[in-house]
Amino acid sequence: MASVALSAFCPTLNPNALSFSSAASERLKLGLPSIGFGTIKKNRRIVGFVCRAGSVVFRDLDADDFRHPLDKQNTLILRAIPGLNELGRALLGSVTEQVMLLENIGTSVLVSKNQLPELHQLMVEAAEILNIEPPDLYVRQSPVPNAYTLAISGKKPFVVVHTSLVELLTRNELQAVLAHELGHLKCDHGVWLTFANILTLGAYTVPGIGGMIAQSLQEQLFRWLRAAELTCDRAALLVAQDPKVVISVLMKLAGGLPSMADQLSVDAFLEQARSYEKASSSPIGWYIRNAQTRQLSHPLPVLRAREIDEWSRSQDYRYLLKRGIQSSAV
């Protein structure tokens, strides 16, 4: 019945209160999670598409095969909130859906075989590897590097990438971002993000205790969203099949310059991540780290880089690669 938009890689501050009054474009420029509602169909891949040579394709991949443990844990917590579904449906109507839909597709360029075909190829290939039907892809003019997914029940979901993100990343890195967004669709992340977000909006309208309830729900929402981002980073790795590609995306979004891309070092960024981990391991460091991250919708880039580096060395990841099918296409 409704829509969900998820920012891709960019961390944003918890806005205390969210509002429907601002335009959807302004919300997305800030990287705020837009409101959405409804179950996303996990459609199967398009039969007959040919992937790049040497890539591993996952014919029977399930979301739980790569879902992060914190994602599983926090999803269970959200499911335990009574009345979340019913209240969400009462707070969001079809008018809001239509506004968000038209706002996005009316100000972007639809990618296809005949329009930016290289980007189209990257999306279809990523969807094939993850065993999911590819959504529509739009490119939108914006100086803020970002990407997000919007899905409305009864309509085909679509991904939007900003022009500045396309300019910042290599083609392999851009495909990793698209795979990250596909991860949100594969895992039905929109359902729980939306439910908690809508309930938070409703709680803020209740005098007195409503604000306290909303703040508690937002903290839980952002805790879940940070965990969900770790899951989708894994989806990005399953497509890129090279941890340095995913880590390079995180590094560039943290402080990359297109004009000096050849001077960036993934190894140095990983060493920076290890330094942060060490500095925040003391009791005081842990407290500062928790205070630093609790108001963010996304984990810190250095923490995400460390997580994806560790998972790329794990038995679970290696098992998935062995279970996949090697493509011999050209």
C-alpha positions, 0 to 999 in steps of 0.5 A, a space after each residue: 500500500 505504501 512506499 519506502 525510501 532508504 538512503 544508501 551509503 550516507 550517514 545522517 543525523 537523527 532529525 528528532 522529528 520527521 515531517 510530511 510538510 517538507 518536499 520529498 526532494 529536500 528530505 532526500 537531499 538531507 539523506 533522511 529516510 523517507 516514509 514507506 509502507 508495505 511488503 516488497 515482492 522478492 521477484 526472481 531474476 530475469 531468465 536469460 540474462 548473461 553476467 560478466 565473465 568470471 562472476 559468481 551467480 547465486 541462483 537460490 540466494 535467500 536474504 538470510 544467507 547474508 543477513 547480518 546478525 544485528 539485523 536479525 536481532 533488531 528486526 525481531 525487536 521491531 516485530 515485537 512492537 504491538 500495533 505497529 502495522 495497524 498504526 502505520 496504515 492509519 497514518 499514511 495514505 495514498 496521497 503521500 505515496 503519490 506525492 513521493 512517487 511523482 516527486 522522484 520520477 518527475 525530476 530524474 532520468 529513467 535509465 534503460 537500454 537506450 538511455 545510459 545503457 552502461 548504468 542499465 547493464 550494471 543494474 541488471 547484472 547486479 540483480 542477476 547475481 543476487 537472484 532478484 528482478 531488477 527495479 527501475 533505475 533513475 539518475 537525479 541531479 544532485 551535488 550530494 552523493 547518495 542513492 536510495 530505493 523507493 517501493 510502492 505496493 502494486 508498482 515496480 520498485 525503483 532506485 535513484 542515484 545522484 549524479 554526483 555519486 556517478 561521477 565520484 565512483 568507478 563503474 565497479 564501485 557504482 555497481 556495488 552501490 546498486 547492489 547495496 540498494 538491491 539488498 534492501 529489496 531482497 531483505 524486505 527492509 522497507 517494511 520495518 523501517 517504515 513501520 517504526 518511522 510512521 509510528 514515530 511520526 504519530 507519537 510526536 503528535 501526542 502531547 506530553 508522553 508522545 515525544 518520549 515514546 517517539 524518541 525511544 522508537 527513533 533510537 530503536 529505528 536508527 539502531 535497526 537501520 544501522 544494522 540493516 546497512 551492514 547487511 546491504 554492504 554484504 549484498 554489495 560484496 556478493 556482487 562486487 566479489 572484491 572487498 576492496 571495491 566496497 571499502 573504496 566506496 565507503 572511503 570515497 564517501 567519507 572523504 574522496 575527491 574525484 580529482 585525486 582518486 588515484 592517490 586514495 588507498 584502501 589499505 590505508 583506510 582499513 588501517 585507519 579503521 583499525 586505529 578507530 577500533 583500538 581507540 574506542 575499545 577503552 571504557 571511555 572510548 566506548 562511551 564516546 563511540 556510542 554517543 557518536 553513532 547513536 544519532 546516525 542512520 548509518 554506521 560510521 564508514 570506518 566501522 563499515 569498512 572493518 565489518 565488510 573486511 572481516 566478513 570477506 574473510 569469513 567461512 560464511 562468505 566463502 561458503 556462499 561463493 562456493 555455492 554459487 555458479 561460476 559464469 563463463 559468459 563474455 
